[in-house]
Amino acid sequence: MQAQGHQMNMGKKPLATVMKHVDKFVRIRLKNELVYEGRMVECDSYMNIVIEKAVEYEGNGRKAQYPKVLIRGNNIMYIQLNPQLSEG
């Protein structure tokens, strides 16, 4: 029962959960199906996110790499906070 209560609390404050992962590796899928992986260095109250050493993926392949990327919060479909590192 206690574990369920903990999950419910996390669901009520998603922004606080995301903010705890600043300076950690994340994977973000956008509404346009692009995926970005890298170290999240900033996140604001609109869930706009800055990622350093970002790798962009389209479909199953790596598309590009950027030193820094700003992702607008309303374009985010979901965020993986503890993803497994991608191969290659």
HTML snippet that shows the backbone in 3Dmol.js (N, CA, C, O; Angstrom):
<script src="https://3Dmol.org/build/3Dmol-min.js"></script>
<div id="view" style="width:600px;height:400px;position:relative"></div>
<script>
const pdb = `
ATOM      1  N   MET A   1       0.812  -1.181   0.000  1.00  0.00           N
ATOM      2  CA  MET A   1       0.000   0.000   0.000  1.00  0.00           C
ATOM      3  C   MET A   1       0.867   1.261   0.000  1.00  0.00           C
ATOM      4  O   MET A   1       0.555   2.231  -0.691  1.00  0.00           O
ATOM      5  N   GLN A   2       1.941   1.246   0.765  1.00  0.00           N
ATOM      6  CA  GLN A   2       2.802   2.412   0.868  1.00  0.00           C
ATOM      7  C   GLN A   2       3.460   2.738  -0.475  1.00  0.00           C
ATOM      8  O   GLN A   2       3.608   3.910  -0.820  1.00  0.00           O
ATOM      9  N   ALA A   3       3.851   1.724  -1.225  1.00  0.00           N
ATOM     10  CA  ALA A   3       4.479   1.950  -2.527  1.00  0.00           C
ATOM     11  C   ALA A   3       3.506   2.634  -3.478  1.00  0.00           C
ATOM     12  O   ALA A   3       3.916   3.494  -4.258  1.00  0.00           O
ATOM     13  N   GLN A   4       2.233   2.276  -3.432  1.00  0.00           N
ATOM     14  CA  GLN A   4       1.245   2.914  -4.292  1.00  0.00           C
ATOM     15  C   GLN A   4       1.103   4.390  -3.932  1.00  0.00           C
ATOM     16  O   GLN A   4       1.006   5.234  -4.823  1.00  0.00           O
ATOM     17  N   GLY A   5       1.089   4.707  -2.660  1.00  0.00           N
ATOM     18  CA  GLY A   5       1.001   6.092  -2.226  1.00  0.00           C
ATOM     19  C   GLY A   5       2.171   6.905  -2.724  1.00  0.00           C
ATOM     20  O   GLY A   5       2.007   8.059  -3.117  1.00  0.00           O
ATOM     21  N   HIS A   6       3.366   6.307  -2.711  1.00  0.00           N
ATOM     22  CA  HIS A   6       4.565   6.998  -3.202  1.00  0.00           C
ATOM     23  C   HIS A   6       4.427   7.303  -4.687  1.00  0.00           C
ATOM     24  O   HIS A   6       4.777   8.400  -5.122  1.00  0.00           O
ATOM     25  N   GLN A   7       3.924   6.357  -5.471  1.00  0.00           N
ATOM     26  CA  GLN A   7       3.729   6.570  -6.901  1.00  0.00           C
ATOM     27  C   GLN A   7       2.728   7.685  -7.137  1.00  0.00           C
ATOM     28  O   GLN A   7       2.925   8.505  -8.033  1.00  0.00           O
ATOM     29  N   MET A   8       1.674   7.734  -6.367  1.00  0.00           N
ATOM     30  CA  MET A   8       0.663   8.770  -6.548  1.00  0.00           C
ATOM     31  C   MET A   8       1.250  10.149  -6.265  1.00  0.00           C
ATOM     32  O   MET A   8       0.925  11.104  -6.970  1.00  0.00           O
ATOM     33  N   ASN A   9       2.095  10.275  -5.263  1.00  0.00           N
ATOM     34  CA  ASN A   9       2.708  11.562  -4.957  1.00  0.00           C
ATOM     35  C   ASN A   9       3.600  12.022  -6.097  1.00  0.00           C
ATOM     36  O   ASN A   9       3.609  13.206  -6.434  1.00  0.00           O
ATOM     37  N   MET A  10       4.363  11.092  -6.706  1.00  0.00           N
ATOM     38  CA  MET A  10       5.215  11.455  -7.828  1.00  0.00           C
ATOM     39  C   MET A  10       4.366  11.936  -8.997  1.00  0.00           C
ATOM     40  O   MET A  10       4.762  12.867  -9.699  1.00  0.00           O
ATOM     41  N   GLY A  11       3.218  11.327  -9.218  1.00  0.00           N
ATOM     42  CA  GLY A  11       2.342  11.702 -10.309  1.00  0.00           C
ATOM     43  C   GLY A  11       1.746  13.085 -10.146  1.00  0.00           C
ATOM     44  O   GLY A  11       1.417  13.740 -11.135  1.00  0.00           O
ATOM     45  N   LYS A  12       1.602  13.535  -8.914  1.00  0.00           N
ATOM     46  CA  LYS A  12       1.009  14.841  -8.659  1.00  0.00           C
ATOM     47  C   LYS A  12       2.001  15.985  -8.881  1.00  0.00           C
ATOM     48  O   LYS A  12       1.585  17.124  -9.092  1.00  0.00           O
ATOM     49  N   LYS A  13       3.302  15.699  -8.837  1.00  0.00           N
ATOM     50  CA  LYS A  13       4.310  16.737  -8.984  1.00  0.00           C
ATOM     51  C   LYS A  13       5.370  16.325 -10.000  1.00  0.00           C
ATOM     52  O   LYS A  13       6.530  16.122  -9.640  1.00  0.00           O
ATOM     53  N   PRO A  14       4.976  16.200 -11.270  1.00  0.00           N
ATOM     54  CA  PRO A  14       5.948  15.743 -12.260  1.00  0.00           C
ATOM     55  C   PRO A  14       7.108  16.714 -12.448  1.00  0.00           C
ATOM     56  O   PRO A  14       8.237  16.284 -12.684  1.00  0.00           O
ATOM     57  N   LEU A  15       6.849  18.017 -12.347  1.00  0.00           N
ATOM     58  CA  LEU A  15       7.926  18.984 -12.530  1.00  0.00           C
ATOM     59  C   LEU A  15       8.994  18.834 -11.454  1.00  0.00           C
ATOM     60  O   LEU A  15      10.185  18.915 -11.752  1.00  0.00           O
ATOM     61  N   ALA A  16       8.585  18.618 -10.213  1.00  0.00           N
ATOM     62  CA  ALA A  16       9.550  18.419  -9.124  1.00  0.00           C
ATOM     63  C   ALA A  16      10.393  17.171  -9.373  1.00  0.00           C
ATOM     64  O   ALA A  16      11.591  17.159  -9.089  1.00  0.00           O
ATOM     65  N   THR A  17       9.771  16.135  -9.897  1.00  0.00           N
ATOM     66  CA  THR A  17      10.497  14.899 -10.212  1.00  0.00           C
ATOM     67  C   THR A  17      11.528  15.150 -11.304  1.00  0.00           C
ATOM     68  O   THR A  17      12.665  14.688 -11.203  1.00  0.00           O
ATOM     69  N   VAL A  18      11.138  15.875 -12.341  1.00  0.00           N
ATOM     70  CA  VAL A  18      12.070  16.188 -13.436  1.00  0.00           C
ATOM     71  C   VAL A  18      13.216  17.052 -12.921  1.00  0.00           C
ATOM     72  O   VAL A  18      14.373  16.812 -13.264  1.00  0.00           O
ATOM     73  N   MET A  19      12.905  18.055 -12.100  1.00  0.00           N
ATOM     74  CA  MET A  19      13.932  18.977 -11.579  1.00  0.00           C
ATOM     75  C   MET A  19      15.002  18.239 -10.767  1.00  0.00           C
ATOM     76  O   MET A  19      16.150  18.681 -10.719  1.00  0.00           O
ATOM     77  N   LYS A  20      14.646  17.140 -10.141  1.00  0.00           N
ATOM     78  CA  LYS A  20      15.609  16.360  -9.359  1.00  0.00           C
ATOM     79  C   LYS A  20      16.649  15.683 -10.246  1.00  0.00           C
ATOM     80  O   LYS A  20      17.669  15.202  -9.752  1.00  0.00           O
ATOM     81  N   HIS A  21      16.395  15.644 -11.554  1.00  0.00           N
ATOM     82  CA  HIS A  21      17.304  14.969 -12.481  1.00  0.00           C
ATOM     83  C   HIS A  21      18.176  15.937 -13.275  1.00  0.00           C
ATOM     84  O   HIS A  21      18.791  15.544 -14.267  1.00  0.00           O
ATOM     85  N   VAL A  22      18.235  17.204 -12.847  1.00  0.00           N
ATOM     86  CA  VAL A  22      19.157  18.149 -13.477  1.00  0.00           C
ATOM     87  C   VAL A  22      20.578  17.639 -13.251  1.00  0.00           C
ATOM     88  O   VAL A  22      20.901  17.136 -12.175  1.00  0.00           O
ATOM     89  N   ASP A  23      21.412  17.771 -14.256  1.00  0.00           N
ATOM     90  CA  ASP A  23      22.796  17.275 -14.276  1.00  0.00           C
ATOM     91  C   ASP A  23      22.878  15.756 -14.398  1.00  0.00           C
ATOM     92  O   ASP A  23      23.902  15.158 -14.065  1.00  0.00           O
ATOM     93  N   LYS A  24      21.810  15.139 -14.871  1.00  0.00           N
ATOM     94  CA  LYS A  24      21.809  13.693 -15.112  1.00  0.00           C
ATOM     95  C   LYS A  24      21.400  13.416 -16.556  1.00  0.00           C
ATOM     96  O   LYS A  24      20.838  14.276 -17.234  1.00  0.00           O
ATOM     97  N   PHE A  25      21.690  12.213 -17.007  1.00  0.00           N
ATOM     98  CA  PHE A  25      21.384  11.794 -18.369  1.00  0.00           C
ATOM     99  C   PHE A  25      19.883  11.563 -18.518  1.00  0.00           C
ATOM    100  O   PHE A  25      19.264  10.919 -17.671  1.00  0.00           O
ATOM    101  N   VAL A  26      19.296  12.091 -19.600  1.00  0.00           N
ATOM    102  CA  VAL A  26      17.872  11.913 -19.884  1.00  0.00           C
ATOM    103  C   VAL A  26      17.676  11.582 -21.361  1.00  0.00           C
ATOM    104  O   VAL A  26      18.555  11.819 -22.189  1.00  0.00           O
ATOM    105  N   ARG A  27      16.522  11.038 -21.664  1.00  0.00           N
ATOM    106  CA  ARG A  27      16.103  10.810 -23.059  1.00  0.00           C
ATOM    107  C   ARG A  27      14.725  11.447 -23.192  1.00  0.00           C
ATOM    108  O   ARG A  27      13.834  11.187 -22.383  1.00  0.00           O
ATOM    109  N   ILE A  28      14.554  12.281 -24.213  1.00  0.00           N
ATOM    110  CA  ILE A  28      13.302  13.005 -24.413  1.00  0.00           C
ATOM    111  C   ILE A  28      12.756  12.708 -25.799  1.00  0.00           C
ATOM    112  O   ILE A  28      13.450  12.875 -26.802  1.00  0.00           O
ATOM    113  N   ARG A  29      11.500  12.263 -25.846  1.00  0.00           N
ATOM    114  CA  ARG A  29      10.826  12.037 -27.133  1.00  0.00           C
ATOM    115  C   ARG A  29       9.873  13.204 -27.365  1.00  0.00           C
ATOM    116  O   ARG A  29       9.083  13.567 -26.494  1.00  0.00           O
ATOM    117  N   LEU A  30       9.968  13.782 -28.562  1.00  0.00           N
ATOM    118  CA  LEU A  30       9.120  14.910 -28.924  1.00  0.00           C
ATOM    119  C   LEU A  30       7.879  14.440 -29.671  1.00  0.00           C
ATOM    120  O   LEU A  30       7.813  13.302 -30.136  1.00  0.00           O
ATOM    121  N   LYS A  31       6.902  15.325 -29.779  1.00  0.00           N
ATOM    122  CA  LYS A  31       5.658  15.006 -30.485  1.00  0.00           C
ATOM    123  C   LYS A  31       5.901  14.699 -31.957  1.00  0.00           C
ATOM    124  O   LYS A  31       5.108  13.991 -32.578  1.00  0.00           O
ATOM    125  N   ASN A  32       6.999  15.227 -32.531  1.00  0.00           N
ATOM    126  CA  ASN A  32       7.313  14.962 -33.931  1.00  0.00           C
ATOM    127  C   ASN A  32       8.141  13.687 -34.113  1.00  0.00           C
ATOM    128  O   ASN A  32       8.672  13.439 -35.195  1.00  0.00           O
ATOM    129  N   GLU A  33       8.251  12.874 -33.046  1.00  0.00           N
ATOM    130  CA  GLU A  33       8.939  11.577 -33.035  1.00  0.00           C
ATOM    131  C   GLU A  33      10.461  11.654 -32.957  1.00  0.00           C
ATOM    132  O   GLU A  33      11.110  10.610 -32.909  1.00  0.00           O
ATOM    133  N   LEU A  34      11.057  12.850 -32.942  1.00  0.00           N
ATOM    134  CA  LEU A  34      12.497  12.951 -32.724  1.00  0.00           C
ATOM    135  C   LEU A  34      12.806  12.612 -31.278  1.00  0.00           C
ATOM    136  O   LEU A  34      11.987  12.841 -30.387  1.00  0.00           O
ATOM    137  N   VAL A  35      13.994  12.062 -31.048  1.00  0.00           N
ATOM    138  CA  VAL A  35      14.429  11.716 -29.694  1.00  0.00           C
ATOM    139  C   VAL A  35      15.764  12.396 -29.448  1.00  0.00           C
ATOM    140  O   VAL A  35      16.641  12.397 -30.312  1.00  0.00           O
ATOM    141  N   TYR A  36      15.915  12.981 -28.252  1.00  0.00           N
ATOM    142  CA  TYR A  36      17.169  13.605 -27.854  1.00  0.00           C
ATOM    143  C   TYR A  36      17.664  12.939 -26.584  1.00  0.00           C
ATOM    144  O   TYR A  36      16.886  12.664 -25.670  1.00  0.00           O
ATOM    145  N   GLU A  37      18.969  12.680 -26.531  1.00  0.00           N
ATOM    146  CA  GLU A  37      19.610  12.144 -25.333  1.00  0.00           C
ATOM    147  C   GLU A  37      20.756  13.068 -24.965  1.00  0.00           C
ATOM    148  O   GLU A  37      21.420  13.628 -25.837  1.00  0.00           O
ATOM    149  N   GLY A  38      20.982  13.222 -23.673  1.00  0.00           N
ATOM    150  CA  GLY A  38      22.092  14.021 -23.207  1.00  0.00           C
ATOM    151  C   GLY A  38      21.927  14.355 -21.741  1.00  0.00           C
ATOM    152  O   GLY A  38      21.037  13.839 -21.064  1.00  0.00           O
ATOM    153  N   ARG A  39      22.811  15.238 -21.253  1.00  0.00           N
ATOM    154  CA  ARG A  39      22.767  15.637 -19.845  1.00  0.00           C
ATOM    155  C   ARG A  39      21.900  16.875 -19.710  1.00  0.00           C
ATOM    156  O   ARG A  39      22.208  17.925 -20.274  1.00  0.00           O
ATOM    157  N   MET A  40      20.805  16.746 -18.951  1.00  0.00           N
ATOM    158  CA  MET A  40      19.906  17.867 -18.715  1.00  0.00           C
ATOM    159  C   MET A  40      20.587  18.843 -17.767  1.00  0.00           C
ATOM    160  O   MET A  40      20.942  18.477 -16.646  1.00  0.00           O
ATOM    161  N   VAL A  41      20.772  20.081 -18.211  1.00  0.00           N
ATOM    162  CA  VAL A  41      21.458  21.072 -17.380  1.00  0.00           C
ATOM    163  C   VAL A  41      20.526  22.155 -16.851  1.00  0.00           C
ATOM    164  O   VAL A  41      20.869  22.850 -15.895  1.00  0.00           O
ATOM    165  N   GLU A  42      19.349  22.306 -17.461  1.00  0.00           N
ATOM    166  CA  GLU A  42      18.371  23.287 -16.991  1.00  0.00           C
ATOM    167  C   GLU A  42      16.971  22.798 -17.276  1.00  0.00           C
ATOM    168  O   GLU A  42      16.731  22.080 -18.247  1.00  0.00           O
ATOM    169  N   CYS A  43      16.037  23.200 -16.406  1.00  0.00           N
ATOM    170  CA  CYS A  43      14.617  22.915 -16.592  1.00  0.00           C
ATOM    171  C   CYS A  43      13.850  24.024 -15.883  1.00  0.00           C
ATOM    172  O   CYS A  43      14.121  24.313 -14.717  1.00  0.00           O
ATOM    173  N   ASP A  44      12.890  24.653 -16.574  1.00  0.00           N
ATOM    174  CA  ASP A  44      12.129  25.730 -15.932  1.00  0.00           C
ATOM    175  C   ASP A  44      10.699  25.278 -15.632  1.00  0.00           C
ATOM    176  O   ASP A  44      10.352  24.117 -15.848  1.00  0.00           O
ATOM    177  N   SER A  45       9.879  26.190 -15.140  1.00  0.00           N
ATOM    178  CA  SER A  45       8.522  25.853 -14.716  1.00  0.00           C
ATOM    179  C   SER A  45       7.609  25.474 -15.881  1.00  0.00           C
ATOM    180  O   SER A  45       6.547  24.892 -15.659  1.00  0.00           O
ATOM    181  N   TYR A  46       8.000  25.792 -17.125  1.00  0.00           N
ATOM    182  CA  TYR A  46       7.235  25.387 -18.309  1.00  0.00           C
ATOM    183  C   TYR A  46       7.751  24.067 -18.876  1.00  0.00           C
ATOM    184  O   TYR A  46       7.274  23.604 -19.912  1.00  0.00           O
ATOM    185  N   MET A  47       8.710  23.470 -18.207  1.00  0.00           N
ATOM    186  CA  MET A  47       9.387  22.246 -18.599  1.00  0.00           C
ATOM    187  C   MET A  47      10.184  22.427 -19.890  1.00  0.00           C
ATOM    188  O   MET A  47      10.403  21.471 -20.634  1.00  0.00           O
ATOM    189  N   ASN A  48      10.621  23.677 -20.151  1.00  0.00           N
ATOM    190  CA  ASN A  48      11.614  23.905 -21.193  1.00  0.00           C
ATOM    191  C   ASN A  48      12.904  23.324 -20.655  1.00  0.00           C
ATOM    192  O   ASN A  48      13.254  23.553 -19.497  1.00  0.00           O
ATOM    193  N   ILE A  49      13.617  22.574 -21.482  1.00  0.00           N
ATOM    194  CA  ILE A  49      14.778  21.828 -21.007  1.00  0.00           C
ATOM    195  C   ILE A  49      15.989  22.120 -21.884  1.00  0.00           C
ATOM    196  O   ILE A  49      15.883  22.179 -23.109  1.00  0.00           O
ATOM    197  N   VAL A  50      17.134  22.302 -21.245  1.00  0.00           N
ATOM    198  CA  VAL A  50      18.401  22.445 -21.961  1.00  0.00           C
ATOM    199  C   VAL A  50      19.198  21.174 -21.732  1.00  0.00           C
ATOM    200  O   VAL A  50      19.378  20.726 -20.599  1.00  0.00           O
ATOM    201  N   ILE A  51      19.677  20.596 -22.844  1.00  0.00           N
ATOM    202  CA  ILE A  51      20.478  19.368 -22.796  1.00  0.00           C
ATOM    203  C   ILE A  51      21.844  19.668 -23.390  1.00  0.00           C
ATOM    204  O   ILE A  51      21.942  20.276 -24.456  1.00  0.00           O
ATOM    205  N   GLU A  52      22.898  19.244 -22.704  1.00  0.00           N
ATOM    206  CA  GLU A  52      24.261  19.362 -23.224  1.00  0.00           C
ATOM    207  C   GLU A  52      24.696  18.037 -23.826  1.00  0.00           C
ATOM    208  O   GLU A  52      24.221  16.970 -23.439  1.00  0.00           O
ATOM    209  N   LYS A  53      25.626  18.134 -24.799  1.00  0.00           N
ATOM    210  CA  LYS A  53      26.138  16.952 -25.510  1.00  0.00           C
ATOM    211  C   LYS A  53      24.969  16.111 -26.017  1.00  0.00           C
ATOM    212  O   LYS A  53      24.916  14.896 -25.821  1.00  0.00           O
ATOM    213  N   ALA A  54      24.033  16.799 -26.674  1.00  0.00           N
ATOM    214  CA  ALA A  54      22.793  16.169 -27.128  1.00  0.00           C
ATOM    215  C   ALA A  54      23.006  15.364 -28.399  1.00  0.00           C
ATOM    216  O   ALA A  54      23.702  15.793 -29.319  1.00  0.00           O
ATOM    217  N   VAL A  55      22.396  14.194 -28.429  1.00  0.00           N
ATOM    218  CA  VAL A  55      22.382  13.359 -29.620  1.00  0.00           C
ATOM    219  C   VAL A  55      20.930  13.278 -30.075  1.00  0.00           C
ATOM    220  O   VAL A  55      20.033  12.981 -29.285  1.00  0.00           O
ATOM    221  N   GLU A  56      20.713  13.546 -31.367  1.00  0.00           N
ATOM    222  CA  GLU A  56      19.375  13.520 -31.950  1.00  0.00           C
ATOM    223  C   GLU A  56      19.186  12.229 -32.740  1.00  0.00           C
ATOM    224  O   GLU A  56      20.052  11.839 -33.524  1.00  0.00           O
ATOM    225  N   TYR A  57      18.060  11.578 -32.530  1.00  0.00           N
ATOM    226  CA  TYR A  57      17.730  10.338 -33.232  1.00  0.00           C
ATOM    227  C   TYR A  57      16.424  10.527 -33.989  1.00  0.00           C
ATOM    228  O   TYR A  57      15.488  11.161 -33.503  1.00  0.00           O
ATOM    229  N   GLU A  58      16.382   9.959 -35.194  1.00  0.00           N
ATOM    230  CA  GLU A  58      15.158   9.949 -35.989  1.00  0.00           C
ATOM    231  C   GLU A  58      14.949   8.521 -36.456  1.00  0.00           C
ATOM    232  O   GLU A  58      15.842   7.925 -37.059  1.00  0.00           O
ATOM    233  N   GLY A  59      13.779   7.970 -36.183  1.00  0.00           N
ATOM    234  CA  GLY A  59      13.543   6.556 -36.492  1.00  0.00           C
ATOM    235  C   GLY A  59      14.460   5.708 -35.641  1.00  0.00           C
ATOM    236  O   GLY A  59      14.524   5.897 -34.426  1.00  0.00           O
ATOM    237  N   ASN A  60      15.170   4.779 -36.251  1.00  0.00           N
ATOM    238  CA  ASN A  60      16.087   3.909 -35.503  1.00  0.00           C
ATOM    239  C   ASN A  60      17.538   4.356 -35.587  1.00  0.00           C
ATOM    240  O   ASN A  60      18.428   3.679 -35.072  1.00  0.00           O
ATOM    241  N   GLY A  61      17.788   5.507 -36.240  1.00  0.00           N
ATOM    242  CA  GLY A  61      19.175   5.897 -36.442  1.00  0.00           C
ATOM    243  C   GLY A  61      19.543   7.237 -35.842  1.00  0.00           C
ATOM    244  O   GLY A  61      18.696   8.098 -35.603  1.00  0.00           O
ATOM    245  N   ARG A  62      20.834   7.381 -35.610  1.00  0.00           N
ATOM    246  CA  ARG A  62      21.391   8.616 -35.090  1.00  0.00           C
ATOM    247  C   ARG A  62      21.401   9.642 -36.220  1.00  0.00           C
ATOM    248  O   ARG A  62      21.859   9.347 -37.323  1.00  0.00           O
ATOM    249  N   LYS A  63      20.906  10.829 -35.952  1.00  0.00           N
ATOM    250  CA  LYS A  63      20.783  11.841 -36.994  1.00  0.00           C
ATOM    251  C   LYS A  63      21.856  12.926 -36.860  1.00  0.00           C
ATOM    252  O   LYS A  63      22.486  13.303 -37.848  1.00  0.00           O
ATOM    253  N   ALA A  64      22.062  13.430 -35.628  1.00  0.00           N
ATOM    254  CA  ALA A  64      23.007  14.540 -35.438  1.00  0.00           C
ATOM    255  C   ALA A  64      23.443  14.614 -33.980  1.00  0.00           C
ATOM    256  O   ALA A  64      22.863  13.979 -33.099  1.00  0.00           O
ATOM    257  N   GLN A  65      24.492  15.416 -33.755  1.00  0.00           N
ATOM    258  CA  GLN A  65      24.977  15.659 -32.397  1.00  0.00           C
ATOM    259  C   GLN A  65      25.183  17.162 -32.243  1.00  0.00           C
ATOM    260  O   GLN A  65      25.672  17.825 -33.157  1.00  0.00           O
ATOM    261  N   TYR A  66      24.802  17.700 -31.067  1.00  0.00           N
ATOM    262  CA  TYR A  66      24.887  19.129 -30.805  1.00  0.00           C
ATOM    263  C   TYR A  66      25.526  19.368 -29.434  1.00  0.00           C
ATOM    264  O   TYR A  66      25.339  18.567 -28.519  1.00  0.00           O
ATOM    265  N   PRO A  67      26.281  20.469 -29.286  1.00  0.00           N
ATOM    266  CA  PRO A  67      26.857  20.767 -27.977  1.00  0.00           C
ATOM    267  C   PRO A  67      25.785  21.123 -26.942  1.00  0.00           C
ATOM    268  O   PRO A  67      25.921  20.796 -25.763  1.00  0.00           O
ATOM    269  N   LYS A  68      24.711  21.800 -27.395  1.00  0.00           N
ATOM    270  CA  LYS A  68      23.651  22.216 -26.476  1.00  0.00           C
ATOM    271  C   LYS A  68      22.347  22.365 -27.257  1.00  0.00           C
ATOM    272  O   LYS A  68      22.345  22.886 -28.372  1.00  0.00           O
ATOM    273  N   VAL A  69      21.233  21.905 -26.669  1.00  0.00           N
ATOM    274  CA  VAL A  69      19.921  21.981 -27.308  1.00  0.00           C
ATOM    275  C   VAL A  69      18.912  22.492 -26.298  1.00  0.00           C
ATOM    276  O   VAL A  69      18.909  22.072 -25.141  1.00  0.00           O
ATOM    277  N   LEU A  70      18.042  23.415 -26.747  1.00  0.00           N
ATOM    278  CA  LEU A  70      16.913  23.866 -25.946  1.00  0.00           C
ATOM    279  C   LEU A  70      15.663  23.204 -26.500  1.00  0.00           C
ATOM    280  O   LEU A  70      15.373  23.318 -27.691  1.00  0.00           O
ATOM    281  N   ILE A  71      14.923  22.513 -25.645  1.00  0.00           N
ATOM    282  CA  ILE A  71      13.681  21.858 -26.055  1.00  0.00           C
ATOM    283  C   ILE A  71      12.528  22.558 -25.366  1.00  0.00           C
ATOM    284  O   ILE A  71      12.483  22.648 -24.140  1.00  0.00           O
ATOM    285  N   ARG A  72      11.601  23.050 -26.165  1.00  0.00           N
ATOM    286  CA  ARG A  72      10.431  23.738 -25.622  1.00  0.00           C
ATOM    287  C   ARG A  72       9.494  22.711 -24.988  1.00  0.00           C
ATOM    288  O   ARG A  72       9.190  21.681 -25.590  1.00  0.00           O
ATOM    289  N   GLY A  73       9.047  22.996 -23.789  1.00  0.00           N
ATOM    290  CA  GLY A  73       8.261  22.045 -23.014  1.00  0.00           C
ATOM    291  C   GLY A  73       7.009  21.533 -23.688  1.00  0.00           C
ATOM    292  O   GLY A  73       6.657  20.364 -23.526  1.00  0.00           O
ATOM    293  N   ASN A  74       6.313  22.398 -24.457  1.00  0.00           N
ATOM    294  CA  ASN A  74       5.059  21.934 -25.058  1.00  0.00           C
ATOM    295  C   ASN A  74       5.280  21.010 -26.251  1.00  0.00           C
ATOM    296  O   ASN A  74       4.313  20.482 -26.802  1.00  0.00           O
ATOM    297  N   ASN A  75       6.535  20.802 -26.663  1.00  0.00           N
ATOM    298  CA  ASN A  75       6.846  19.845 -27.733  1.00  0.00           C
ATOM    299  C   ASN A  75       7.185  18.455 -27.210  1.00  0.00           C
ATOM    300  O   ASN A  75       7.355  17.522 -27.995  1.00  0.00           O
ATOM    301  N   ILE A  76       7.284  18.312 -25.897  1.00  0.00           N
ATOM    302  CA  ILE A  76       7.711  17.046 -25.292  1.00  0.00           C
ATOM    303  C   ILE A  76       6.544  16.075 -25.168  1.00  0.00           C
ATOM    304  O   ILE A  76       5.486  16.417 -24.641  1.00  0.00           O
ATOM    305  N   MET A  77       6.758  14.848 -25.666  1.00  0.00           N
ATOM    306  CA  MET A  77       5.773  13.789 -25.486  1.00  0.00           C
ATOM    307  C   MET A  77       6.028  13.098 -24.146  1.00  0.00           C
ATOM    308  O   MET A  77       5.114  12.926 -23.340  1.00  0.00           O
ATOM    309  N   TYR A  78       7.309  12.698 -23.916  1.00  0.00           N
ATOM    310  CA  TYR A  78       7.663  12.128 -22.620  1.00  0.00           C
ATOM    311  C   TYR A  78       9.160  12.242 -22.385  1.00  0.00           C
ATOM    312  O   TYR A  78       9.944  12.466 -23.307  1.00  0.00           O
ATOM    313  N   ILE A  79       9.536  12.079 -21.106  1.00  0.00           N
ATOM    314  CA  ILE A  79      10.931  12.157 -20.684  1.00  0.00           C
ATOM    315  C   ILE A  79      11.271  10.873 -19.943  1.00  0.00           C
ATOM    316  O   ILE A  79      10.554  10.473 -19.026  1.00  0.00           O
ATOM    317  N   GLN A  80      12.365  10.228 -20.338  1.00  0.00           N
ATOM    318  CA  GLN A  80      12.893   9.095 -19.582  1.00  0.00           C
ATOM    319  C   GLN A  80      14.001   9.642 -18.694  1.00  0.00           C
ATOM    320  O   GLN A  80      14.993  10.181 -19.186  1.00  0.00           O
ATOM    321  N   LEU A  81      13.829   9.502 -17.397  1.00  0.00           N
ATOM    322  CA  LEU A  81      14.774  10.093 -16.458  1.00  0.00           C
ATOM    323  C   LEU A  81      15.974   9.215 -16.161  1.00  0.00           C
ATOM    324  O   LEU A  81      17.033   9.735 -15.810  1.00  0.00           O
ATOM    325  N   ASN A  82      15.848   7.913 -16.288  1.00  0.00           N
ATOM    326  CA  ASN A  82      16.970   7.002 -16.037  1.00  0.00           C
ATOM    327  C   ASN A  82      17.085   6.006 -17.179  1.00  0.00           C
ATOM    328  O   ASN A  82      16.997   4.798 -16.959  1.00  0.00           O
ATOM    329  N   PRO A  83      17.283   6.505 -18.409  1.00  0.00           N
ATOM    330  CA  PRO A  83      17.327   5.585 -19.558  1.00  0.00           C
ATOM    331  C   PRO A  83      18.605   4.777 -19.591  1.00  0.00           C
ATOM    332  O   PRO A  83      19.631   5.184 -19.047  1.00  0.00           O
ATOM    333  N   GLN A  84      18.530   3.631 -20.236  1.00  0.00           N
ATOM    334  CA  GLN A  84      19.743   2.856 -20.523  1.00  0.00           C
ATOM    335  C   GLN A  84      20.468   3.576 -21.642  1.00  0.00           C
ATOM    336  O   GLN A  84      19.827   4.130 -22.534  1.00  0.00           O
ATOM    337  N   LEU A  85      21.784   3.579 -21.614  1.00  0.00           N
ATOM    338  CA  LEU A  85      22.549   4.231 -22.667  1.00  0.00           C
ATOM    339  C   LEU A  85      22.320   3.534 -23.995  1.00  0.00           C
ATOM    340  O   LEU A  85      22.248   2.308 -24.068  1.00  0.00           O
ATOM    341  N   SER A  86      22.205   4.347 -25.056  1.00  0.00           N
ATOM    342  CA  SER A  86      21.988   3.790 -26.394  1.00  0.00           C
ATOM    343  C   SER A  86      23.259   3.131 -26.905  1.00  0.00           C
ATOM    344  O   SER A  86      24.369   3.499 -26.522  1.00  0.00           O
ATOM    345  N   GLU A  87      23.074   2.161 -27.769  1.00  0.00           N
ATOM    346  CA  GLU A  87      24.204   1.509 -28.418  1.00  0.00           C
ATOM    347  C   GLU A  87      24.656   2.356 -29.585  1.00  0.00           C
ATOM    348  O   GLU A  87      23.831   2.851 -30.352  1.00  0.00           O
ATOM    349  N   GLY A  88      25.997   2.532 -29.731  1.00  0.00           N
ATOM    350  CA  GLY A  88      26.572   3.174 -30.886  1.00  0.00           C
ATOM    351  C   GLY A  88      26.192   4.580 -31.001  1.00  0.00           C
ATOM    352  O   GLY A  88      26.609   5.257 -31.940  1.00  0.00           O
TER     353      GLY A  88
END
`;
const viewer = $3Dmol.createViewer("view");
viewer.addModel(pdb, "pdb");
viewer.setStyle({}, {cartoon: {color: "spectrum"}});
viewer.zoomTo();
viewer.render();
</script>
